Amino acid sequence: MKKTNIHKLVFAAVLVALAVVGSLISFPIGASKCAPVQHLVNIIGAVFLGPAWAVGVGFTAALLRNLLGLGSLLAFPGSMVGAFVAGMLYKYIKKLPAAYVGELFGTSVLGGLLAYPVARFLVGAPAAAITVYILPFFVSCAGGTVLAIVIVTALKKAKVFDNFLGFSKEVRA
């Protein structure tokens, strides 16, 4: 059990590093910096580690991105909610498309709505509309989800999922 937790912690750290470095590939839309690699990381974390670990990865990556000046405060609601919804849907449905849809809906709609109070009260954008971040978050998330589909499918074909992190867990398409 202890060995599995260490493996999960190391894998989570690798995902955080990938998200932080991947945020160098970002583009601004309004007040948000869209980083598609974060959404790829959210899906991989949700599938391999589960919802709690995926949220932890999302939070840590958002924190480091902000400390390094590579992200904005809007990274918190988008990445954490998307990771949680993707993880929960995958946990209970056990199909990869559930994780993809969970990331898209969780980040775009729920994260976009939760970004409003962050933008209004913390970032200082009083004119922000409640739905203004849904479209930018969707654009970023769609790119990351396409990356995840390609990469997770390739990993599945290479049988990387077999006996991953010390326990046998089948990833279903």
N, C-alpha and C positions, 0 to 999 in steps of 0.2 A: 504494500500500500504506500509506504513512504517513497519507494522508488518511482512509482507512478506519479505522485504529487510533484516530485522533483522534475520529472520529465515534462509534466504539464507546465510547471513554472518556467522551465527553460524554453519550451515551445512558445509560451505566452510572451516571453521576453523577445524572442526572435520576431514574433508578429508585431510587437510594439516597435522594434527597430525598423522593420520593413515599412510600417505606417509612417514613422517619422521621416525616414529617408525618402519614401515615396511621396511625401508631401512637398518635396522640391518640385514635383510635377503637379502644379496646381494652377488654377486660373480663377481670376476674380469675376464674380457675378454679384453686383451690388456690394453690400458690406461683407459678404461671405467669400471665403477662399475655398473653392471646390477642389477637393483632393480625392480623385477616384480610387487611389490605392487604399485609402482608409476603408472603403466599402468592400474591396476585395478581402482585406484583412478581417473585417467584421464577419464575412461569410465563412471564411476558413476557420476563424475562431469559434463561430457558432456551431459548425459541423463537427470539428475535432474536439473542442473543449467544453462546449455547452454554454448555456446562456449566462451564467454567473461569471465564468472566466472571460467570455467574449465582452461583457460589459466592463470588466476590469481592464482588459486590453484597450478597449475604446477610451475609457477614462484616462488611463496612463498615457496613451498616445496623444490625446487631446491636451493633456497637461504639459507634456514635453514639447509638443508643437507650439503651444502658447509661450512657454518659457524661452524657447529658442527663436521666437518671432516668425515661425513658419505657419501659424494658424491664427484663428480668431476665437473669441469666446463662443461663437456659434458652433464650434467643433464639438462642444460637450453635448448639447441636446441631440444633434444629428447622429453622431457616431454611437453614443450610448444607447439610445432608444432603438436604433436600427439593429444593433448587435443583439439587444435583448429580444426583440420580436423575432428576428431570424433564428436565434437560439431556441426560443420557446416553440416556434412552429416546427423546426427540425426535430426537436426532442420528442414531440408528440406525434407528428405525422411521419417522420422517418423517411422523407423524400427530399432530395436536393432542391427541386423547384419550390418547395415550401420555404426553404432558407432564402432563396433568391427573392421570392415575393415578400417575405417578411422583412428583408433588408430594404427593398424598395418602398414598401408601405411605411415601415417603421421610421426610416430616415426621412423620406420625402414628406409624408403627410403628418405623422405624429411629431417627428423631430422638427419639421418646418413650422408647425404650430407652436411648439415649445420654444422655438427660437425667438418668437415675438417678444415675450417678456425680457429675454436676455438682451435683445437688440434695443428695446425701448428703455429699460431701466439700468442696464449695466454698460452697454455700448454707447448709449446716449443718442439714439435715433428716434426722437419722439414722433416723427411722422410715419414711422414704419406701420404698415398694415398687417393685420393678423395672418394673412395668407401670402405675404410677399416672399417668404423663403421656400415655399413648397416647390415652385418650379426650379430655382437654382439647385436645391438639394436633389431634386429628381434627376436633373441633368448630370450632376456629379455621380449620383448613385447608380444611374443606368450604365455609365461607363465602367464603374467598378464591378457592377454585376456581370456585365459582358466578360470582363477579364476573369472574374471568378468562374463563370461557366466554362470558359476555355481551359483554365488552369485546373480546376477540380475534375473536369472530364478527363484531362490528360493524366492526372494523378491516379484517377480510378482505373484507367486502362493500364497504367504501369503497375497496378496492384500495390500502390503505396498505402492504401487504406487497410490492407491486411495486417492485423496485429499491431496497429498503431498505438503508441504510448503505453505499451505493455498489456493491453487488453484487446481482445478480438471484438471488433465492431464493424459491421457491414454498413457501408454507405450506399444507399439505394438511389438510383437515378429517378 
